[in-house]
Structures are given as C-alpha cells and as structure tokens.
C-alpha cells in the first residue's frame, strides 16, 4: 500500500510538472494506458494521480474520450491571489502591532543580501519567495490563517514560479521583499501592507502575461504534443 501511494504521488508530481513546464498543453488528450507507458508504471497510480489532478482542476475525463488537459483557469487563480493578498496584508499589520519582538534572521540573510550574493536558480528563488511570505504570515501567530495561506500557496505554485524566469522580475522581487522586510522590522505595518498588496498584484499580472506567452510559444512549437485517442 505504501509503495502504491508513493507511485501515485510520483506520477502526480510528474504530470503536474509537465503541465507547469508546458509539455502538456490545454486540449492535449491521452489515455491512462498511454500515461502508464510514459512513466513506466501500472495504470493504478496513473488513475489515482489523474483523479487528484481532476479534483484540483487541471485535467478532466470523458466517457470514451479519455483524459484531457483543461485550460488554465485564470479566474480561479485571480481569486486565489486576492485571498492571498487579504491574508498576507492582515498578517503583516497584526505582526507589526504585536508585543512580541520581531526578528527574521533567515529572511534577512536571503533578501537583504548584496546583488552579488543573490540566488540565480529560478526554482530556488521560487522556494525562497514562498518561504518569505509564509514565514511572515506564520509569525503573526494565527495558526488557522497560516494553514489557509499554505493551502493557497500550494494551489498557485504551478504558475507563481513563472515569475522568476526573467531577470527583471527577480530583481524586482528582491528589491520589494527587502523593502517589505525593513518596514516590518520597523513595525510600519500600514506601509508594509500597502507595499505587499502592490507586490502581489504586480506578480499576479506578470504571471498571467508570462503564462499566456509561454502557452502561445509552446503551441507554435508543438501543436500536437499528445495523440488524440479514445479511452
């Protein structure tokens, strides 16, 4: 049972990564058998992974038509980004109004580093970015808010990481995170919250543009990445 669960988790991660990397595009169709052969596993972990992705809104299944990749749901992502904004701005203000000492040595080491000491790998930057926002929310002390925030972060991770594929966006992220962190350390909550809102909104708009552009390029380069077959 443990091995079956691990296989399903592995297949789930690989399919989601292929969607995120635009190797599987909206409209691509496939069967469970094709995916089992693709990942060299049985159909059971593939089916488990696909139904999990269906629940998350990435794929769908139709009788006798097999599985297909769904279009990117930008309305859903916009709603999640707005929820994220509400949670993070409220957390920052609450954090700055609290009595506890505010200290973030780990975040300072990453985001207040000199340009020469900044991370350059996009995946590592994406991890640092998520850690930055999660640590600020967690520090505010509301466990329920932190739990919901982590769920939101998981749901937008697939597109959020695209924000770090271009050097200008990486620079902007470092600069804005540094400003937010300094404001929080000085307990200037309202200013930090205003900057946080602007920071998240800019990221949301950039990610949408990057996603649409990369989808266009992927379609132009590979108009049919998967065979259209019956289940």
N, C-alpha and C positions, 0 to 999 in steps of 0.2 A: 504493500500500500504506500509506503514511504517513497519507494522508487517511482511508482506511478505518479504520485503527486509532484515529485521533483521533475520528472519528464514533462508533465503538463506545464509546470512553471517555466521550464526552459523554453519550450515551444512557444508559450505565451510571450515571453520576453523577446524571442527572435522575430515573431510575426509583428509585434508592436514596433520593434526596432526597424524592420523593413518598411513599415508604413511611415514611420518618422523620417527615414532616410530616403523616401520617395522611390523605393524599389518596388513597392506595391502601391498602385495608384487607384484613386477613386474610379469605380467601374470595373476594375480587374475582377475576373471570375475564376473560380477554381473549385476543385472537389477536395474532400478530406483525404482521399487516396493520393491525389497529386501532392498535397502538402506533407503527407506522411512520407512519401518518397523524397520530397525535397529536403526534409530534415532527418531522414533515415530513422524513423520511429514507426510505431504502430498507429492505427487510426484513433485509438482511445485517447492518448494525450493530446492529439491534434483536436479532436472533438471537444475535449474539456477546455482547451485553450481558446478555441473559437467561440464557444458559448460564453466564456468570460469576457472576451472582446466584444461579443454581441451585446452583453449587458452594459458595457461601457460605451457603446455607440460607435464602434469602429467598423464592424462588419455586420452583415445580415445574411440570412439563409432563406431560400425559396424552394418550394417543392419542385423537384425535378430540374432545378436550375442551378443547384449548388450554392456555394458561398460567394459573396462579393464584398469588395471594399466600399464602404459608404463614403459619400462626400464629406469633406471637413465641415463640421458644424460650428461655424463662426459665431452664430447667435449664442450657442451654449458656452463657447469659450469666453465671449464677451461678458456673459452673466457671471462666470466663474472669476474673471478678472475683477469685476465690480465687487463681488463678495470678498475677494482677497483684499481689495483696497479698503473696504469698510473695516475688516478685521485688523489689518495692519495699522491703519491710522488710529483707530481706537486704542490699540495696544501701545503704540508709541506715546500717545498722550497720557495714558494711565501709568505707563512706566515712568515718565518724567514727573508725574505728580506724586509718585510713591515716596515712602520714607526710606526705603532700602537704598543702600549705596549702589550706584550704577558703575559697572566696570565690565568691559568686554575685551580683555587682552588678546584673545584668539582672533576676534574680528579686527581689532586694530592692527595686528600683525599682518593680516591679509590685505585689508582695504586702505590702510594708511601707509603702505609700503611705497618706496620711491618707484618711479616708472621702470627702472632697471630691474626691480625685484618683483614685478607683477607676473602673474601666471599667463602663459600664452596658449595653453591647450584648451580648446573650446569646451570640451567635456568637463575638464577640471574647473574651469571658470563657471560653468553652469552649476556644478555641485557647490562651489563656494557661494554663488549667488543665492541658491536655495537655502543654504545654511545661514547666511546673513539674515534673511527675512524671518526664517523660522526661529532663530535664536532671539531676535528682538521680541517677537510675539511671545515666546515661552518665558522670557524674562519679566513680562508684565504680570505673570503669576496666575492667570486664569487657565486652568487645565482644559476646560471644555473648549474655549476659544482656540487654544493651541492644537487640540485634537482636530477640530474642524479645519483649521488652517493647513494642517498636514494633509488632510484629505483633498483639499482644493489644490495644493501644490502637486500632488500625485496626478490629478486629472489634467492639469495644464502642462505637465513636464514635457509631454511629447512635442509641443510647439514652443514652449518657453526657451528651450535650449537653442533654438534657431537664432535667438537674439545675440549670440556670441560668435557667429560665424564671420562677422565683419569687424575690422579693427576699430572703426569709429564708434561702433556700439560698445565694444569692450572698454574703450577709453571713457565713454560717457558713463558706463556703469561704475567704473572705478571712481570717477570724479563725484558722481551723485551719491554713491554709497559712503564715500568719505565725508561729504557734507552732512548727510543724514546722521552718521555716527557722531560727528563732532557736535551737532545740535543736541542729540540725545544725551551725550556726556555732559553737556552744559545745562541739561534739563529745560531746553527750549522746545517744549512739546508741540505747541501750535505750529511753529515754523517747521519742525521736523515732519509733522503730519502733512502739512501743505506740500512740502518737497516730496514726501513719499507718494502722495496722490499723483503729482505730476510725473514722477519717475515711473510709476506703474503704468500710467496711461500712455506715456511715450513708448514704453516697452510693448504694450498691447498693440499699438498701431504699427510699430515696426515689425513685430512678429507676423501680423496679418499680411503686410506687404511682402515680406520675405517668403512666407508660405505660398502666396499666390504666384510669385515669380518663380519659385522653385518647382511648383506644380506645372507651370507652363513649360519650363525648360525640360522637365522630366518627360512630359507628354511629347514634346517635339523630338526628343532624342530617342524615345522608346514608346511609340504609340500603342503597342500591344505587348505588355510585359508578361502577361499570363494568357494561356489559351482559354477561350470561351468554350466550356464544355458542360455537359449535363452531369448531374449528380449520379 
